[in-house]
Amino acid sequence: MKLYSYWRSSSSYRVRIALHLKRIPFEYEAIHLLKDGGAQNAPDYREKNPGRTVPMLEWTDGGELRRLSQSMAIIEYLDELHPEPPLLPRDPLGRARARMLAEIPNSAIQPLQNLVVIKKVKAELHGDGQAWARSWNERGLEALEATARPFAGRYCIGDSLTIADVFLVPQLYSARRFGVDVSRYPTLARVDAACAEHEAFQRAHPDRQPDAEP
């Protein structure tokens, strides 16, 4: 199994956490999103992944090459293929809540702060890309804090890790990069600190990836 990843990509970070939580061995293939116009735009990678994004998971099944992109799809596939430890609660309402919390970073924050958007804000709108990303992080994290608070225990939903935690930790990493004071979100900060004690989250951290830069 091969993961196409970029060390600082929050979406790739999510998949790395899931792979390590489930102890699934994988090969790391670095895709530099900035160098020489971005390796994601090279013809060979674009042929594999027309969306020109990371992460992408690639593996062989019964002699046939398989590929999946988009972190939510990848993680849910891994959870079905390797159900222990589960990243989605067993009960329908619990699963819906976990997905709800994960979707706030996935659809309400990360797409608005990704590299392509920030480049357009700077180049075409002549705006402050950092301020743009910071404002969307603050808005989304405020919503996530309020939404998670009633369900949180040690983690986002009670005392068991779920997909909500897998999406939270990379988003807080990105938020800090954009100058957000995450202490303003005490529930999220507490959960983030609890996750940081877990080996899988430590191994998935951007600074520990083979393509990490100073």
Buried (B, 14 or more C-beta within 10 A) or exposed (E): EBBBBBBBBBBBBBBBBBBBBBEBEBEBBBBBBEEEEBBBEBEEBEEBBEEBBBBBBBBEEEEEEEEBBBBBEBBBBBBEEBEEEBBBBEEEEBBEBBBBBBBBBBEBBBEBBBBEBBEEBBEEEEEEBBEBBBBBBBEBBEEBBEBBEEBBEBBBBEEBBBBBBBBBBBBBBBBEBBEBEBEEBEBBBEBBEBBEEBEBBBBBBBEEBEBEEE
